[in-house]
Amino acid sequence: MSVLVFAVTGYGWSQYHDLLTGVGRSDAIRANAPKSAGGDTNILIMGLDSRLDENGNPLPADVYQALHAGDQQVGGYNANVLILVHLPGDGSKATAISIPRDDYVSLPGSPDGVAKGKIKQAYGLAFDQEHQRLVAAGVTDPASLEQRSRDAGRAEEVDTVAQLLGGVPIDHFVEVTLMGFYQLAQVVAPITVCLNEDTRDSYSGADFHRGYQQINAAQAVAFVRQRRDYVHPQLNFTDLDRERRQQAFIASLVYQLKQAGTFLNPARLRALINVAKQNIAADTGLELLSFAERASTLAGGNITFTTLPIVRFGTDPAGEDVNIVNVPEIQALVHNMIGGSTPIPAAASPSPVPRRSGTVDVVNATNRSGLAAGLERAMASTGFTPGVASTATRHRKTTMIYYPDTGSAGMANTLSAMLGGVPAARDSTVPAGHLRVILGADFTMPEDLPTEGTPAAGDSSPSPGTQPASGAGPHSDAVPTEPDSIAGGGVPCVK
């Protein structure tokens, strides 16, 4: 037994040492950048749309064919995938926040003279600016030009995301190219995914049927890239659906890695390490073994995926399509999720409606009967107007507050603080003047809210006005998936 333990431990250490010496490293996280406190860790995952490898070289022709995304002449150095992963120091549920790539934001370094642009462009603009500077300075070595230019892009992207999110510390980053994603999918394929409807798209190569199905690496690339469907126009795809596809893929992948015992399989572990060495980069401060140990707990579902809201689709001064966003609203939402409650200043809300006015509708998505009715009664003494209590047909783990428009964000933030920092997000299906609270298994009635008359557990009698949750909109668990929040721990179904 001792020899066996020694052999396995030695193998694991040799593999880890090999990984440490092979993965590309970067000093793009600035030394004076703020750090998370209390053992928390924030990691920014950046997925580049470049059709080149990590060293800037073209890919093999058969890979371009499999990717169905064009060759080296297509794409650039945009960060088309931006996900901030928050790992709490106390081991509680992690949060992955997807940032839509076309959000129109300020770029702190004004790279290439551009002060405002799509958030994905921060990387490419800074890359180009640094590349030109290095060439002018006489640098000719291709490898040096590539990596130093990438470091400039990484630093600008990190700073841009941190600024948008209200100064949230970004402790580490991991960068994956399109090729790296494809190679990773090759190692772990087949991958199980789930779709709500049949869908097809010649642009990305997507061709999927409704329900659960196993896909290969090329199909995985199509799955996470799809954002249109001219065969089924009623699906009304937008770029935001890509974010949810990416979240669903990651949730499925992490779950399946655990189910397959991948990290106990030397051959598959070696293959994953080889992928990491070829087309993945990370900051020099990211301690990979420690991160892997913490991340392993996410496979059991200890993570929630959320997409940041947008106000509307619009165009920039050059006529390009962008997402118009409410920055104070985003910052309040992010701080509610990972940094405690941060109320939106009153001046940031265009609505004259007092924050504590409005009607609160509550959906009980737990196995605790009477919970929605109890919270409705408690609302009467808070200044909010009790609305409709209802029961979802499916349970959910996480409690969320949904509000109809940016003018209601302050009101939602006030309710969030009352309920102990419950995350809030925009949902256009919520009626004007209303807030919708969907109670998950994590909900605990705050002690300072009156609970007199709340039915005891097991009392399933509905309160007056109670109705089925079928009218609760797309964020109710009466439907298979949610557009703005996806739970880990399984294979979620998405559009």
C-alpha positions as CSV (number, residue, x, y, z in Angstrom):
1,M,0.0,0.0,0.0
2,S,2.8,2.4,0.8
3,V,4.5,1.7,-2.5
4,L,1.2,2.3,-4.3
5,V,0.6,5.6,-2.6
6,F,4.2,6.7,-3.3
7,A,3.9,5.8,-6.9
8,V,0.6,7.6,-7.4
9,T,1.8,10.7,-5.5
10,G,5.0,10.8,-7.5
11,Y,3.1,10.6,-10.8
12,G,0.8,13.4,-9.7
13,W,3.7,15.6,-8.7
14,S,5.6,15.0,-11.9
15,Q,2.5,15.8,-13.9
16,Y,1.9,19.0,-11.9
17,H,5.6,20.0,-12.3
18,D,5.3,19.4,-16.0
19,L,2.2,21.6,-16.2
20,L,3.8,24.4,-14.2
21,T,6.8,24.5,-16.6
22,G,4.7,24.3,-19.8
23,V,1.7,26.7,-19.4
24,G,2.2,30.2,-20.8
25,R,2.6,32.7,-18.1
26,S,2.0,36.5,-18.1
27,D,2.6,39.5,-15.8
28,A,-0.5,41.2,-17.1
29,I,-2.1,41.4,-13.6
30,R,-0.6,44.7,-12.4
31,A,1.4,44.5,-9.1
32,N,-0.5,47.4,-7.6
33,A,-4.0,46.1,-8.6
34,P,-6.4,45.6,-5.7
35,K,-6.7,42.1,-4.3
36,S,-9.7,40.2,-2.9
37,A,-10.0,39.9,0.9
38,G,-11.1,37.2,3.2
39,G,-9.6,34.3,1.1
40,D,-11.9,35.1,-1.8
41,T,-10.5,34.7,-5.3
42,N,-11.8,36.3,-8.6
43,I,-10.5,34.8,-11.8
44,L,-11.3,36.2,-15.3
45,I,-11.6,33.7,-18.1
46,M,-10.9,35.2,-21.4
47,G,-11.7,33.3,-24.7
48,L,-10.0,34.8,-27.7
49,D,-11.6,34.7,-31.2
50,S,-8.2,34.5,-32.8
51,R,-7.9,31.6,-35.4
52,L,-4.2,31.4,-34.4
53,D,-2.4,29.4,-31.7
54,E,-1.1,30.8,-28.5
55,N,2.1,31.8,-30.3
56,G,0.4,33.6,-33.1
57,N,0.9,30.8,-35.7
58,P,-1.7,29.5,-38.2
59,L,-3.5,26.3,-37.4
60,P,-3.5,23.1,-39.5
61,A,-5.9,23.1,-42.4
62,D,-8.0,20.2,-41.0
63,V,-8.5,22.1,-37.8
64,Y,-9.9,25.2,-39.7
65,Q,-12.3,22.8,-41.5
66,A,-13.4,21.3,-38.2
67,L,-13.8,24.7,-36.5
68,H,-16.2,25.9,-39.2
69,A,-15.0,29.5,-38.3
70,G,-12.8,30.6,-41.2
71,D,-9.0,30.5,-41.4
72,Q,-6.2,32.7,-40.0
73,Q,-7.6,35.7,-41.9
74,V,-10.8,35.7,-39.9
75,G,-11.2,37.0,-36.4
76,G,-8.6,38.9,-34.4
77,Y,-7.6,39.5,-30.8
78,N,-11.1,40.2,-29.4
79,A,-12.0,38.7,-26.0
80,N,-15.3,37.1,-27.2
81,V,-15.7,35.2,-24.0
82,L,-15.5,37.0,-20.7
83,I,-16.5,35.2,-17.5
84,L,-15.6,36.3,-14.0
85,V,-15.4,33.3,-11.6
86,H,-15.8,34.2,-7.9
87,L,-14.6,31.6,-5.4
88,P,-15.6,32.6,-1.9
89,G,-13.0,32.0,0.8
90,D,-15.5,30.3,3.1
91,G,-16.2,27.6,0.6
92,S,-19.8,28.7,-0.1
93,K,-21.4,28.7,-3.5
94,A,-19.2,30.1,-6.3
95,T,-20.5,32.5,-8.9
96,A,-19.6,32.7,-12.6
97,I,-20.6,36.1,-14.2
98,S,-20.8,36.3,-18.0
99,I,-20.1,39.7,-19.5
100,P,-21.7,40.1,-22.9
101,R,-18.9,40.8,-25.4
102,D,-20.6,43.7,-27.1
103,D,-21.3,45.8,-24.0
104,Y,-20.4,49.4,-24.9
105,V,-18.1,50.7,-22.1
106,S,-15.3,53.1,-21.4
107,L,-11.8,51.7,-22.1
108,P,-9.5,52.9,-19.2
109,G,-6.3,53.0,-21.3
110,S,-7.9,54.5,-24.4
111,P,-5.8,52.0,-26.5
112,D,-5.2,53.1,-30.1
113,G,-6.9,56.4,-29.1
114,V,-10.3,54.7,-28.5
115,A,-11.9,55.9,-25.3
116,K,-15.1,53.9,-25.6
117,G,-16.0,50.7,-27.4
118,K,-17.2,47.1,-27.1
119,I,-15.7,45.5,-24.0
120,K,-14.3,42.6,-26.1
121,Q,-12.2,45.1,-28.2
122,A,-10.0,46.2,-25.2
123,Y,-7.7,43.3,-25.8
124,G,-7.2,43.7,-29.6
125,L,-6.8,47.5,-29.5
126,A,-4.2,47.4,-26.8
127,F,-2.5,44.5,-28.6
128,D,-2.3,46.5,-31.8
129,Q,-1.0,49.7,-30.0
130,E,1.8,47.8,-28.3
131,H,2.7,45.8,-31.4
132,Q,3.2,49.0,-33.3
133,R,5.2,50.5,-30.5
134,L,7.5,47.5,-30.3
135,V,8.0,47.4,-34.1
136,A,8.9,51.1,-34.1
137,A,11.4,50.4,-31.3
138,G,13.2,47.8,-33.4
139,V,11.8,44.6,-31.9
140,T,11.8,41.9,-34.6
141,D,11.6,38.6,-32.9
142,P,8.1,37.2,-33.7
143,A,7.7,35.3,-30.4
144,S,8.7,38.4,-28.4
145,L,6.4,40.7,-30.4
146,E,3.5,38.3,-30.0
147,Q,3.7,37.7,-26.2
148,R,4.5,41.3,-25.3
149,S,1.6,42.5,-27.4
150,R,-0.6,40.0,-25.8
151,D,0.4,41.0,-22.4
152,A,-0.7,44.6,-23.2
153,G,-4.0,43.3,-24.5
154,R,-4.5,41.1,-21.4
155,A,-3.7,44.0,-19.0
156,E,-6.2,46.4,-20.8
157,E,-8.9,43.7,-20.8
158,V,-8.5,43.0,-17.1
159,D,-8.6,46.7,-16.3
160,T,-11.7,47.3,-18.5
161,V,-13.6,44.5,-16.9
162,A,-12.6,45.6,-13.4
163,Q,-13.7,49.2,-14.1
164,L,-17.1,48.1,-15.6
165,L,-17.8,46.0,-12.5
166,G,-17.1,48.8,-10.1
167,G,-13.5,48.1,-9.1
168,V,-14.0,44.4,-8.3
169,P,-10.6,42.9,-7.7
170,I,-9.4,40.6,-10.5
171,D,-6.8,38.3,-8.8
172,H,-6.0,36.1,-11.8
173,F,-6.9,35.3,-15.4
174,V,-6.9,32.3,-17.7
175,E,-6.8,32.8,-21.4
176,V,-8.0,30.2,-23.9
177,T,-7.8,30.4,-27.7
178,L,-10.4,28.9,-30.0
179,M,-7.9,26.2,-30.8
180,G,-7.5,25.5,-27.1
181,F,-11.2,25.1,-26.6
182,Y,-11.4,22.7,-29.6
183,Q,-8.5,20.6,-28.2
184,L,-10.0,20.5,-24.8
185,A,-13.3,19.3,-26.3
186,Q,-11.4,16.6,-28.2
187,V,-10.0,15.2,-24.9
188,V,-13.3,15.1,-23.0
189,A,-15.6,14.2,-25.9
190,P,-18.3,13.0,-26.2
191,I,-19.9,15.9,-24.2
192,T,-23.6,15.7,-23.2
193,V,-25.6,18.9,-23.8
194,C,-29.3,19.7,-23.8
195,L,-31.4,21.9,-26.1
196,N,-35.0,23.1,-25.6
197,E,-35.8,23.0,-29.3
198,D,-34.4,21.8,-32.7
199,T,-32.0,24.4,-34.1
200,R,-29.7,24.8,-37.1
201,D,-27.3,27.5,-38.2
202,S,-25.0,27.2,-41.3
203,Y,-22.8,30.1,-40.1
204,S,-21.6,28.3,-37.0
205,G,-22.3,24.8,-38.3
206,A,-24.8,24.1,-35.5
207,D,-27.3,21.3,-36.2
208,F,-28.9,20.0,-33.0
209,H,-32.1,18.3,-32.1
210,R,-34.3,18.9,-29.0
211,G,-33.3,17.2,-25.8
212,Y,-30.1,15.6,-24.5
213,Q,-27.5,14.5,-26.9
214,Q,-23.8,13.8,-27.1
215,I,-21.6,15.9,-29.3
216,N,-18.0,15.8,-30.5
217,A,-15.3,18.5,-30.5
218,A,-16.3,20.2,-33.7
219,Q,-20.0,20.3,-32.6
220,A,-18.9,21.7,-29.3
221,V,-17.4,24.7,-31.0
222,A,-20.6,25.2,-33.0
223,F,-22.7,24.8,-29.8
224,V,-20.9,27.7,-28.0
225,R,-20.7,29.9,-31.1
226,Q,-24.3,29.8,-32.4
227,R,-26.2,33.1,-32.3
228,R,-28.6,32.8,-35.2
229,D,-31.1,30.3,-36.7
230,Y,-32.7,31.2,-40.0
231,V,-34.4,27.8,-40.2
232,H,-36.3,28.4,-36.9
233,P,-36.7,32.2,-36.7
234,Q,-39.2,31.9,-33.9
235,L,-36.3,31.1,-31.6
236,N,-35.2,34.7,-31.9
237,F,-31.5,34.1,-31.2
238,T,-29.4,37.1,-30.0
239,D,-25.8,37.4,-29.1
240,L,-26.8,36.9,-25.4
241,D,-27.8,33.3,-26.2
242,R,-24.1,32.6,-26.8
243,E,-23.4,33.5,-23.2
244,R,-25.9,31.0,-21.9
245,R,-24.6,28.3,-24.3
246,Q,-21.1,28.9,-22.9
247,Q,-22.4,28.7,-19.3
248,A,-24.4,25.5,-20.1
249,F,-21.3,23.9,-21.7
250,I,-19.0,24.7,-18.8
251,A,-21.6,23.4,-16.3
252,S,-22.0,20.2,-18.3
253,L,-18.3,19.8,-18.8
254,V,-17.4,20.2,-15.1
255,Y,-20.1,17.8,-14.1
256,Q,-19.0,15.2,-16.6
257,L,-15.3,15.5,-15.7
258,K,-16.3,14.5,-12.2
259,Q,-18.6,11.7,-13.2
260,A,-15.9,10.2,-15.5
261,G,-13.2,10.4,-12.8
262,T,-11.0,12.3,-15.2
263,F,-8.6,13.6,-12.6
264,L,-7.9,10.0,-11.5
265,N,-7.2,8.9,-15.0
266,P,-3.5,9.4,-15.9
267,A,-4.0,9.2,-19.7
268,R,-6.8,11.8,-19.8
269,L,-4.9,14.0,-17.3
270,R,-1.9,13.9,-19.5
271,A,-4.0,14.9,-22.5
272,L,-5.5,17.8,-20.6
273,I,-2.1,19.0,-19.5
274,N,-0.9,18.9,-23.1
275,V,-3.8,21.1,-24.2
276,A,-3.0,23.6,-21.4
277,K,0.6,23.8,-22.5
278,Q,-0.3,24.5,-26.1
279,N,-3.1,27.0,-26.1
280,I,-3.8,28.3,-22.6
281,A,-2.1,31.1,-20.7
282,A,-2.4,32.3,-17.1
283,D,-1.0,35.0,-14.9
284,T,2.2,34.2,-13.0
285,G,0.5,34.4,-9.6
286,L,-2.1,31.7,-10.3
287,E,-1.2,28.7,-8.2
288,L,-2.7,25.9,-10.4
289,L,-2.7,23.1,-7.9
290,S,-4.4,25.2,-5.2
291,F,-6.9,26.4,-7.8
292,A,-7.6,22.9,-9.0
293,E,-8.4,21.7,-5.5
294,R,-10.8,24.6,-4.9
295,A,-12.4,24.3,-8.4
296,S,-13.0,20.5,-7.9
297,T,-15.8,21.4,-5.4
298,L,-17.7,23.1,-8.2
299,A,-18.4,19.8,-10.0
300,G,-21.1,19.0,-7.4
301,G,-23.1,22.0,-8.4
302,N,-21.6,24.5,-6.0
303,I,-21.7,27.3,-8.6
304,T,-24.3,29.5,-10.2
305,F,-23.9,31.1,-13.7
306,T,-25.3,34.6,-14.3
307,T,-25.3,36.8,-17.4
308,L,-25.1,40.6,-16.8
309,P,-28.2,42.5,-18.0
310,I,-28.3,45.0,-20.9
311,V,-30.7,47.9,-21.3
312,R,-31.2,47.5,-25.1
313,F,-29.4,46.8,-28.4
314,G,-28.1,49.9,-30.1
315,T,-25.3,51.3,-32.3
316,D,-22.1,53.2,-31.6
317,P,-21.1,56.4,-33.4
318,A,-19.6,54.3,-36.2
319,G,-22.9,52.5,-36.7
320,E,-21.7,49.1,-35.2
321,D,-24.1,47.0,-33.2
322,V,-23.5,47.3,-29.4
323,N,-25.2,46.5,-26.1
324,I,-26.3,49.7,-24.2
325,V,-25.7,49.0,-20.5
326,N,-26.6,50.7,-17.2
327,V,-23.2,50.8,-15.5
328,P,-24.5,51.7,-11.9
329,E,-27.1,48.9,-12.2
330,I,-24.4,46.4,-13.3
331,Q,-22.1,47.4,-10.4
332,A,-24.9,47.1,-7.9
333,L,-25.8,43.7,-9.2
334,V,-22.2,42.4,-9.1
335,H,-21.6,43.7,-5.6
336,N,-24.8,42.1,-4.5
337,M,-23.7,38.7,-5.9
338,I,-20.0,38.7,-4.8
339,G,-19.3,41.7,-2.7
340,G,-22.2,42.5,-0.4
341,S,-25.0,45.0,-1.0
342,T,-24.0,48.2,-2.8
343,P,-27.1,50.4,-3.2
344,I,-27.4,52.3,-6.5
345,P,-27.2,56.1,-5.9
346,A,-30.6,57.8,-6.3
347,A,-29.2,60.0,-9.0
348,A,-28.4,56.9,-11.1
349,S,-32.1,56.0,-11.4
350,P,-34.2,58.0,-13.9
351,S,-37.4,56.9,-12.2
352,P,-39.1,59.3,-9.7
353,V,-40.8,56.3,-8.0
354,P,-39.7,56.1,-4.3
355,R,-37.5,53.1,-3.8
356,R,-39.8,51.3,-1.4
357,S,-43.0,51.6,-3.4
358,G,-44.0,48.9,-5.8
359,T,-45.7,45.5,-5.7
360,V,-43.8,42.3,-4.8
361,D,-44.9,39.1,-6.4
362,V,-43.4,35.9,-4.8
363,V,-42.9,32.5,-6.4
364,N,-42.2,29.6,-4.1
365,A,-39.7,27.3,-5.9
366,T,-38.9,25.2,-2.8
367,N,-40.4,22.2,-1.0
368,R,-41.4,24.4,1.9
369,S,-45.2,25.0,1.7
370,G,-46.5,28.5,2.5
371,L,-43.2,30.2,2.1
372,A,-44.4,32.6,-0.6
373,A,-47.5,33.6,1.3
374,G,-45.5,34.2,4.4
375,L,-43.1,36.6,2.6
376,E,-46.1,38.4,1.0
377,R,-47.5,39.0,4.5
378,A,-44.2,40.3,5.7
379,M,-44.0,42.8,2.8
380,A,-47.1,44.7,4.1
381,S,-45.0,46.2,7.0
382,T,-42.0,47.2,4.8
383,G,-43.6,49.8,2.6
384,F,-43.8,47.4,-0.4
385,T,-47.3,46.3,-1.6
386,P,-47.9,42.6,-1.3
387,G,-48.7,41.1,-4.7
388,V,-49.4,37.6,-5.9
389,A,-48.0,34.5,-4.2
390,S,-47.6,31.4,-6.4
391,T,-45.9,28.0,-6.5
392,A,-43.5,26.9,-9.2
393,T,-43.8,23.5,-10.7
394,R,-40.1,22.8,-10.3
395,H,-37.7,23.5,-7.4
396,R,-34.6,25.7,-7.7
397,K,-31.6,26.2,-5.5
398,T,-31.0,29.9,-5.7
399,T,-33.2,32.8,-4.8
400,M,-33.4,35.8,-7.2
401,I,-35.2,39.1,-7.5
402,Y,-36.3,40.3,-11.0
403,Y,-37.3,43.9,-11.9
404,P,-38.8,45.2,-15.2
405,D,-36.6,48.2,-16.2
406,T,-33.6,50.3,-15.1
407,G,-35.9,52.7,-13.3
408,S,-36.8,49.9,-10.9
409,A,-33.2,48.8,-10.1
410,G,-33.0,50.9,-7.0
411,M,-36.3,49.5,-5.7
412,A,-34.9,46.0,-6.4
413,N,-31.7,46.8,-4.6
414,T,-33.6,47.9,-1.5
415,L,-35.6,44.7,-1.4
416,S,-32.4,42.8,-1.9
417,A,-30.9,44.4,1.2
418,M,-34.0,43.5,3.2
419,L,-33.7,39.9,2.1
420,G,-30.1,39.5,3.0
421,G,-28.3,40.4,-0.3
422,V,-30.4,38.3,-2.7
423,P,-29.1,38.8,-6.3
424,A,-31.2,41.0,-8.6
425,A,-31.5,41.0,-12.4
426,R,-33.6,42.7,-15.0
427,D,-36.5,40.8,-16.7
428,S,-38.7,42.5,-19.2
429,T,-41.6,40.1,-18.4
430,V,-42.1,41.5,-15.0
431,P,-45.0,44.0,-15.0
432,A,-44.1,47.7,-14.6
433,G,-44.2,48.7,-10.9
434,H,-43.7,45.1,-9.8
435,L,-40.8,43.0,-8.5
436,R,-40.7,39.3,-8.8
437,V,-39.0,37.2,-6.1
438,I,-38.4,33.5,-6.9
439,L,-37.6,31.7,-3.7
440,G,-34.9,28.9,-3.9
441,A,-33.7,26.3,-1.4
442,D,-31.1,28.8,-0.1
443,F,-33.8,31.3,1.1
444,T,-34.0,32.1,4.8
445,M,-36.6,34.5,6.1
446,P,-34.7,37.5,7.6
447,E,-35.2,37.7,11.4
448,D,-36.2,41.4,11.2
449,L,-39.1,40.7,8.9
450,P,-42.4,39.9,10.7
451,T,-43.5,36.3,10.2
452,E,-46.6,36.2,12.3
453,G,-49.2,34.0,10.8
454,T,-46.8,32.3,8.4
455,P,-48.0,28.8,7.7
456,A,-46.0,26.0,9.2
457,A,-44.1,23.6,7.0
458,G,-46.5,21.2,5.5
459,D,-49.4,23.7,5.3
460,S,-50.0,23.7,1.6
461,S,-53.2,25.9,1.7
462,P,-52.7,28.8,-0.7
463,S,-53.1,32.4,0.4
464,P,-55.8,34.6,-1.3
465,G,-54.6,35.5,-4.7
466,T,-52.3,32.5,-5.1
467,Q,-52.1,31.2,-8.7
468,P,-50.0,28.6,-10.5
469,A,-46.5,29.7,-11.5
470,S,-47.2,29.3,-15.2
471,G,-47.7,33.0,-15.4
472,A,-44.4,33.8,-13.6
473,G,-42.5,34.4,-16.8
474,P,-39.3,32.9,-18.1
475,H,-37.4,33.1,-14.8
476,S,-39.8,30.7,-13.2
477,D,-38.8,27.1,-12.7
478,A,-42.0,26.2,-14.5
479,V,-39.9,26.1,-17.6
480,P,-36.7,24.0,-18.1
481,T,-34.2,26.9,-18.2
482,E,-33.7,30.4,-17.1
483,P,-32.3,33.1,-19.5
484,D,-30.2,34.9,-16.9
485,S,-29.2,32.3,-14.4
486,I,-28.0,28.7,-14.7
487,A,-27.2,26.3,-11.8
488,G,-24.2,23.9,-11.9
489,G,-24.3,20.3,-10.9
490,G,-25.8,18.8,-14.0
491,V,-26.5,19.2,-17.7
492,P,-28.8,22.3,-18.1
493,C,-31.1,22.7,-21.1
494,V,-30.8,25.9,-23.1
495,K,-32.1,27.5,-26.3
